[in-house]
Amino acid sequence: MKAVEHIGKKVIFCAFIDKSTQNIARKIEEYCEGLNVQGYCATPYFITAKGFLNRLKKSLNLLFNDADILILRNSVYTPFLLLILLKARFNGKKIVIEMPSPMRVMVHEVWESDRNVFYKLTLITLFYLLFPYSLWPAHRILNYSDESDYFLFGIKQKNQLTTNGIHTGPIPVKEFRKNHSTAPFTFIGVAMFQPSHGYDRMIRSIHAYKKTTDLENQREILFYLVGDGSPREEWELLVKELSLTDSVIFTGVKTGNDLNSLFSQINVAIGKLAPYKIHLDLASELKLRGYCARGVPFIKSYNDPDFPDELDFVYQVKNSDTLIDIQKIIEWFDSLDHENLSNRMRQYAEENLDYRNKELLYL
């Protein structure tokens, strides 16, 4: 990192926030904390006003500040901020646009959503008409996955592949508990449910394990699904159809001490299991970083630059709809050095995943 050049430079991180994105607000606050540790003077600017026009009016405040660098979290509002971004650049500000998802992925997410077809087609058409042109004023585009050539037109040299970071400090480390072969083997998936999380794949895999494993060799399996979202009803019906109501538990949203208490019982955490549904093979999932900071081994199904193959606490499965071999996961988990595992994972998170130790702007 350019430790001297950015000392004291003022940064504003702008994002449109509503009730469904409150967790994103915390992520941005932590991102700004990381910038401050690195020598910047960074503050978040959240636009929470209700109504399209009211939000655009609030965005005009971006013209009246003394920031050296303006970071904008990409959204459907970005094309309508084009003149503001051009004016900011003309005034000498550096413009950075963070892409929560590549545009090609946003297209697939919209198409896979439960909105009506007219809405889907309209929004996707607007994406292709307004992007990537509305990103042209930026000095740097931060992407967490590969982008298509169409959406990189005119900005390919500005595009920077990066990875997500977290603030490890507030995340508690899971205490070591000796693993007993008679105790239930516990999984957890924490998310705002989307089809790409693919937890139905895990449900079917547990069913296959229970059907094909002799009772004398079979472990009791518990899978906690923490969160909510549109696929929940479908997954709950699947659980009932497969007679797994004693094994798969939907807890709803949990935070704070309730979530920490649940994690204390967990053996293995689950990342996205169906990113293929949105044509995603390279990603940087925040929840995996949280699992690592807690010291809970986890499963992932895509490539993540922050978790190379040699890490023993990560279990890689195929990015497809194939069933997952639960027995192999149990054997992998049992083979780990559990006495040092949590602290070793926490150390890895502090050194490699914390915002304080990452390049954040690439300017």
C-alpha positions in Angstrom: 0.0 0.0 0.0 1.1 3.5 -0.7 1.5 4.4 3.0 2.7 8.0 2.5 0.8 9.4 -0.5 -2.7 9.1 1.0 -2.0 10.3 4.6 -4.8 12.7 5.6 -6.8 12.5 2.3 -10.5 12.9 2.9 -12.8 10.1 1.7 -16.6 10.0 1.5 -18.2 6.6 0.9 -21.7 7.0 -0.4 -24.4 4.3 -0.5 -28.2 4.1 -0.8 -29.5 2.3 2.3 -32.9 0.9 3.3 -34.1 -1.6 5.9 -33.0 -4.6 3.7 -29.4 -3.3 3.5 -28.7 -2.3 7.1 -25.9 -5.0 7.2 -24.3 -3.2 4.2 -24.2 0.0 6.2 -22.2 -1.7 8.9 -19.8 -3.1 6.2 -19.2 0.4 4.9 -18.6 1.8 8.4 -16.0 -0.9 8.9 -14.5 -0.2 5.5 -14.1 3.4 6.5 -12.5 2.3 9.8 -10.0 0.4 7.7 -9.2 3.4 5.6 -8.7 5.5 8.7 -6.2 3.0 10.1 -4.3 3.3 6.8 -4.1 7.1 7.1 -7.1 8.3 5.3 -9.9 10.4 6.9 -12.9 8.5 5.8 -16.6 8.9 6.6 -19.7 7.1 5.3 -22.6 9.0 3.7 -25.8 7.0 3.7 -28.8 8.1 1.7 -31.9 6.7 3.5 -34.6 9.0 2.2 -37.7 7.2 0.9 -38.8 7.8 -2.7 -36.7 7.9 -5.9 -36.7 11.7 -6.3 -36.0 12.3 -2.6 -33.0 10.0 -2.8 -31.6 11.9 -5.9 -32.1 15.2 -4.1 -30.0 13.9 -1.2 -27.3 12.8 -3.5 -26.8 16.4 -4.6 -25.0 17.0 -1.3 -22.1 15.1 -2.8 -21.4 18.3 -4.8 -20.8 20.3 -1.6 -18.0 18.6 0.3 -14.2 18.9 0.5 -13.4 15.2 0.1 -10.4 14.2 -2.0 -11.9 10.8 -2.9 -15.5 9.9 -3.5 -16.5 6.2 -3.2 -19.9 5.2 -4.6 -21.5 1.8 -4.0 -23.0 0.9 -7.3 -26.8 0.6 -7.5 -29.7 1.3 -9.8 -29.2 5.0 -8.9 -25.7 5.2 -10.4 -26.8 6.2 -13.9 -28.8 9.1 -12.4 -25.6 10.4 -10.7 -23.7 10.8 -13.9 -23.6 14.6 -13.9 -22.7 14.6 -10.2 -19.8 12.3 -10.8 -18.6 14.3 -13.8 -18.8 17.5 -11.8 -16.9 15.9 -8.9 -14.2 14.7 -11.3 -13.9 18.1 -12.9 -13.4 19.5 -9.4 -10.4 17.3 -8.9 -11.9 14.5 -6.8 -10.9 10.9 -7.4 -13.9 8.7 -8.1 -14.0 5.0 -7.0 -17.1 2.9 -7.7 -17.5 -0.3 -5.7 -19.5 -3.1 -7.5 -21.2 -5.3 -4.9 -21.9 -7.7 -7.8 -20.7 -7.5 -11.4 -23.4 -6.2 -13.8 -23.5 -9.6 -15.6 -24.4 -11.2 -12.2 -27.0 -8.5 -11.5 -28.7 -9.4 -14.8 -29.0 -13.0 -13.7 -30.1 -12.1 -10.2 -32.9 -10.0 -11.6 -34.0 -12.7 -14.0 -34.0 -15.4 -11.2 -35.9 -13.1 -8.8 -39.7 -13.6 -8.1 -40.7 -10.3 -9.7 -43.0 -10.2 -12.7 -41.6 -10.7 -16.2 -42.3 -7.2 -17.4 -40.4 -5.7 -14.5 -37.5 -8.1 -15.1 -37.2 -7.3 -18.8 -37.5 -3.6 -18.1 -34.8 -3.5 -15.5 -32.4 -5.7 -17.5 -32.9 -3.6 -20.6 -32.0 -0.5 -18.6 -28.9 -2.2 -17.3 -27.7 -2.8 -20.9 -28.6 0.7 -22.0 -27.1 2.6 -19.1 -24.1 0.5 -18.2 -21.1 0.6 -18.4 -21.4 4.2 -19.7 -22.5 5.5 -16.3 -19.3 4.2 -14.8 -17.0 6.0 -17.2 -16.3 9.0 -14.9 -14.6 6.7 -12.3 -10.9 6.5 -11.9 -11.2 3.0 -10.4 -13.9 0.3 -10.5 -13.7 -2.3 -7.7 -15.1 -5.7 -8.7 -15.3 -8.9 -6.5 -15.7 -11.2 -9.5 -15.2 -11.4 -13.2 -17.2 -9.0 -15.4 -18.4 -9.6 -19.0 -16.7 -7.8 -21.9 -19.8 -5.8 -22.6 -20.0 -4.3 -19.2 -16.2 -3.6 -19.3 -16.4 -1.5 -22.5 -14.4 1.7 -22.0 -13.4 0.8 -18.4 -11.3 -2.3 -18.7 -8.2 -0.5 -17.6 -9.9 1.0 -14.6 -11.4 -2.3 -13.4 -9.7 -3.9 -10.4 -10.4 -7.3 -9.1 -10.4 -7.2 -5.3 -11.7 -9.2 -2.3 -14.0 -8.3 0.6 -12.6 -7.5 4.0 -14.1 -7.6 7.5 -13.4 -6.0 10.9 -12.3 -9.0 12.9 -12.2 -7.2 16.3 -15.9 -7.5 17.3 -16.3 -11.1 16.1 -15.9 -13.6 19.0 -13.7 -16.7 18.6 -15.4 -20.1 19.0 -14.2 -21.9 22.1 -12.5 -25.3 21.6 -14.7 -28.2 22.5 -13.6 -31.8 22.3 -15.5 -33.5 19.5 -17.6 -36.5 20.6 -18.6 -39.1 18.1 -22.0 -39.5 19.7 -22.9 -35.8 19.6 -24.9 -34.4 16.7 -22.8 -33.1 13.8 -23.9 -29.6 13.3 -24.0 -27.3 10.2 -25.0 -23.7 9.9 -25.9 -21.4 7.0 -26.3 -17.7 7.8 -27.7 -15.5 5.0 -30.5 -13.4 3.6 -31.8 -16.3 1.6 -31.4 -16.3 -2.2 -31.6 -19.2 -4.7 -27.9 -19.0 -5.2 -27.3 -20.0 -1.6 -28.5 -23.4 -2.7 -29.3 -24.7 0.8 -31.8 -27.1 -0.8 -28.7 -28.9 -2.1 -27.5 -29.4 1.5 -31.0 -30.6 2.5 -31.0 -33.2 -0.2 -27.5 -34.3 0.7 -28.5 -34.8 4.4 -31.4 -36.9 3.2 -29.1 -39.0 1.0 -26.7 -39.5 3.9 -29.5 -40.7 6.2 -30.8 -43.1 3.5 -27.5 -44.6 2.5 -25.6 -44.8 5.8 -26.1 -47.8 8.2 -27.8 -46.7 11.4 -24.8 -48.0 13.5 -22.4 -45.8 11.6 -24.7 -42.8 11.2 -24.2 -39.5 13.0 -27.2 -37.4 14.0 -27.1 -34.3 11.7 -28.4 -30.9 12.6 -28.5 -28.1 10.0 -29.4 -24.6 11.3 -30.7 -22.2 8.6 -30.3 -18.7 10.1 -32.0 -15.9 8.1 -35.0 -15.3 5.9 -35.9 -14.7 2.3 -38.0 -15.8 -0.6 -36.7 -19.3 -1.0 -37.5 -20.2 2.7 -41.0 -21.4 2.0 -39.7 -23.7 -0.8 -36.9 -25.1 1.4 -39.3 -25.7 4.3 -41.6 -27.7 2.0 -38.7 -29.7 0.9 -37.7 -30.5 4.5 -41.2 -31.7 5.2 -41.3 -33.8 2.0 -38.0 -35.5 3.0 -39.1 -36.0 6.6 -36.1 -33.9 7.9 -37.9 -31.6 10.3 -35.8 -33.0 13.2 -32.6 -32.4 11.3 -33.1 -29.0 9.5 -34.0 -26.1 11.7 -35.1 -22.7 10.4 -34.3 -20.2 13.2 -35.2 -16.9 11.5 -32.8 -14.0 11.7 -30.4 -14.1 14.7 -27.9 -11.5 15.7 -25.7 -10.6 18.7 -25.5 -13.0 21.6 -28.2 -15.3 20.1 -26.1 -15.9 17.0 -22.9 -16.2 19.0 -24.5 -18.8 21.3 -25.6 -20.8 18.3 -22.2 -20.7 16.7 -20.7 -22.2 19.9 -22.5 -25.5 19.0 -21.5 -25.6 15.3 -19.0 -28.0 13.6 -19.1 -26.7 10.0 -20.5 -23.5 8.4 -21.9 -23.3 4.9 -21.2 -20.7 2.2 -23.1 -20.4 -1.1 -23.7 -23.8 -2.6 -25.4 -22.8 -5.9 -23.5 -19.7 -7.4 -23.8 -21.5 -10.8 -27.4 -20.3 -10.8 -26.2 -16.7 -11.3 -23.1 -17.8 -13.5 -20.7 -17.0 -10.6 -17.5 -19.0 -10.2 -15.2 -16.4 -8.7 -16.5 -14.6 -5.6 -15.6 -13.0 -2.3 -18.3 -13.9 0.2 -18.5 -11.9 3.4 -20.0 -14.7 5.4 -16.9 -16.9 4.8 -14.7 -14.3 6.2 -16.9 -14.1 9.3 -16.8 -17.9 9.7 -13.0 -17.8 9.5 -12.7 -15.0 12.1 -14.9 -17.1 14.4 -12.7 -20.1 13.9 -15.4 -22.3 12.4 -14.4 -24.5 9.4 -16.5 -24.0 6.4 -17.6 -25.3 3.0 -17.3 -23.2 -0.2 -18.2 -24.0 -3.8 -16.4 -21.4 -5.9 -13.0 -19.8 -6.2 -12.0 -17.2 -3.6 -8.5 -15.6 -3.9 -8.4 -15.2 -0.1 -8.8 -18.9 0.6 -6.2 -20.9 -1.4 -6.4 -24.7 -1.8 -3.8 -25.4 0.8 -5.9 -24.2 3.8 -7.0 -27.3 5.7 -10.0 -25.6 7.3 -11.8 -25.0 4.0 -13.7 -27.8 2.3 -14.3 -27.3 -1.5 -17.3 -28.8 -3.2 -18.4 -28.6 -6.9 -20.2 -25.5 -8.1 -23.1 -27.6 -9.4 -26.3 -29.2 -8.2 -24.6 -32.5 -7.4 -25.2 -33.9 -3.9 -22.5 -33.3 -1.2 -21.0 -36.3 0.5 -21.8 -35.7 4.2 -19.7 -38.6 5.3 -16.6 -37.2 3.7 -17.2 -33.9 5.4 -17.4 -35.5 8.8 -14.2 -37.4 8.1 -12.5 -34.2 7.0 -13.7 -32.3 10.1 -12.6 -35.1 12.4 -9.1 -35.1 10.8 -8.5 -31.4 11.8 -6.3 -30.4 14.8 -9.2 -29.0 16.8 -7.2 -27.9 19.8 -5.5 -25.1 17.8 -8.0 -24.7 15.0 -10.1 -21.8 16.1 -7.1 -19.6 17.1 -5.2 -20.5 13.9 -8.2 -19.5 11.8 -8.6 -16.3 13.7 -5.0 -15.4 13.2 -5.4 -16.1 9.4 -8.4 -13.8 9.4 -6.6 -11.0 11.2 -3.6 -11.2 8.9 -5.3 -11.7 5.6 -9.0 -10.7 5.8 -9.1 -7.6 8.0 -9.7 -4.3 6.3 -6.7 -2.9 8.1 -4.3 -5.2 6.2 -5.9 -5.0 2.7 -5.4 -2.6 -0.2 -8.7 -0.8 -0.4 -8.7 1.8 -3.1 -6.0 0.9 -5.6 -5.4 4.6 -6.5 
